[in-house]
């Protein structure tokens, strides 16, 4: 069996897949999307130029959700419930908004509510984090499942990049702390 995962060590989407692949035999190929030559080489493999990408014996899979579903089926891992998938969608909304803001700043754009693209992200983040906070208060992330993994990778990425003040979201931070000592979490921590 030859499985190769392409991505970065910091991407929360890539990290989810690395965690799902715990105890599986796979190769992890680092991709530096900030390097023009590396990005061009990666584009030959993946026309979407997004991470992660999984190559399973020559079958390329481009989207983290499709990759996760493939891995869950292939290795007979628990499938997320509809409620868990909704939590993952909420986590993804925050992740995507923060990625837009991150790249906006990196591109030296003025991040303000005067620009619709940034206004939408700046409004979405606290709204969705408040929703996730309420879900965490009900225990939605106490068990280790795909939604918990998605939340863990998001929170760790936010902390690593200092992207957002999470202090008001005590239940979310507590939910992440429940799983912070897992070996796979420590092994895949962004650096």
DOBA-576091 format. One record per residue (C-alpha): residue in three letters; z, y negated, x. Coordinates in pm, whole numbers, plus 32768, in hexadecimal, padded with zeros to 4 digits. Example, Ala and Ser with C-alpha at 12.3 -4.5 7.8 and 13.67 -1.06 7.14 Angstrom:
ALA830C81C284CE SER82CA806A8557 
END
This chain:
UNK800080008000 UNK7F9D7EAF808D UNK80357D7C7FEB UNK80197C268088 UNK80BE7AEF7FF8 UNK8037799E8066 UNK810C78668050 UNK820E778380EC UNK837E77BD8127 UNK83E076888062 UNK831076AF7F24 UNK83ED77157DFE UNK82C877CF7D61 UNK828A789A7E9E UNK83FC78DC7ECA UNK841679707D6B UNK83137A707DC9 UNK83BA7ABB7F16 UNK84FB7AFF7E56 UNK84487BDE7D5A UNK83B77CA07E7E UNK85147CED7F03 UNK851F7E527F8C UNK83A27E717F7B UNK82B87E9C80A2 UNK81E77D6080BD UNK81667C6E81BF UNK81B67AFA81A1 UNK80A57A138223 UNK810E78A9825A UNK801677A081E9 UNK802E763A8266 UNK7F84756B8159 UNK7FCD742D8220 UNK7EE374A38334 UNK7D72746182EA UNK7CF4759583A5 UNK7DF8767E830B UNK7DAC75F281B1 UNK7C37762E81E6 UNK7C7877958253 UNK7D5A77D08126 UNK7C4E7740803E UNK7B66785980AF UNK7C6679508023 UNK7CDC78867EF9 UNK7BF477877E58 UNK7D1A76FB7D8F UNK7DC776987ED7 UNK7F1676D07E2C UNK803977A07E9C UNK809978B17E7B UNK7F7A79A57E89 UNK7FAA7B1C7E90 UNK7EB07C107F1F UNK7EFC7D6D7EA1 UNK7E0C7E5D7F4D UNK7CF07D627F35 UNK7D427CEB7DD4 UNK7D8F7B767DF0 UNK7E807ADF7CF5 UNK7E9279627CF2 UNK7FAB78F57C06 UNK8120792E7C35 UNK814F799C7ACC UNK80357A987ADF UNK80B97B0D7C30 UNK82177B367B9F UNK81937BFB7A77 UNK80C67CD77B61 UNK81F37D1C7C41 UNK82D57D667B17 UNK81D87E637A94 UNK81807EFB7BE5 UNK82E87F337C53 UNK83777F777AF9 UNK84597E447B04 UNK84F97DBC79C6 UNK84087CE878FB UNK848E7B927896 UNK84E07B5E7729 UNK84357A4B7663 UNK85727979767F UNK857279A877FA UNK8401794C780F UNK844D780B774F UNK855A77BC7851 UNK845C77FB7966 UNK8369770D78B9 UNK8479760378B1 UNK84C7763B7A22 UNK835276227A6B UNK833B74D579B4 UNK844574417A98 UNK83AD74E57BCB UNK825074637B7E UNK82D273047B36 UNK839272FD7C7D UNK8261737C7D3A UNK8192725E7CAB UNK829D71627D11 UNK82C672057E67 UNK815371F57EB3 UNK813D70987E20 UNK8246701F7F14 UNK81AB70E28031 UNK806170367FDF UNK81196EE87FEC UNK80E56E977E7C UNK81E16DB97DD0 UNK82A36E9F7CEB UNK82FA6DD47BB9 UNK82F46DDB7A40 UNK81D86CDD7A52 UNK80E96DFC7A9F UNK80C06EED797C UNK80A370227A58 UNK81F26FD57AFA UNK82936F5979B9 UNK825170A87913 UNK82F371647A34 UNK841D70797A4A UNK845E70A778D4 UNK8425721F78D2 UNK8513727A79EC UNK865F72087953 UNK85F9727E77F7 UNK85AB73DD786F UNK86D573EE795B UNK87B473907833 UNK871774AA7768 UNK874B759F7887 UNK88B1752478B0 UNK88FA757A7744 UNK885B76D07772 UNK892F770878AB UNK8A6776AD77E3 UNK8A1577CE76F8 UNK89FC78C0781D UNK888078DB7824 UNK887978F879A1 UNK89AF79CE79DE UNK88E77B0F7A0B UNK87EF7B337B2B UNK86967B357A89 UNK854B7A807AB2 UNK85C679407A08 UNK86F8793B7AEA UNK8618796B7C18 UNK8539784B7BA4 UNK866877697B74 UNK86FA77CD7CC6 UNK85B877807D80 UNK859376317CD0 UNK86F875BF7D11 UNK86EE762D7E7C UNK85A275777EAD UNK862B74397E0C UNK8758744B7EF3 UNK868374988026 UNK859673747FE7 UNK86A4728A7F57 UNK85C1724E7E2D UNK86B4720C7D12 UNK882471D07CD1 UNK88A573117C34 UNK8A1572B17C21 UNK8A0D72767AA7 UNK898E73DA7A70 UNK8ACD74997AB6 UNK8A7375CF79EA UNK892675F17A9E UNK89CE75D47BF0 UNK8AD576D17B84 UNK89C377C27B11 UNK891A77A77C63 UNK8A6577DC7D17 UNK8A8A792A7C63 UNK896079AF7D26 UNK896778E17E68 UNK8A0779F87F37 UNK89007AFF7EEE UNK885E7B748031 UNK86FB7B327FB3 UNK875C79CF7F50 UNK87E4798C80AB UNK86B97A318156 UNK85BD795D8098 UNK8677781180A0 UNK858E76EC80ED UNK85AB766D8250 
END
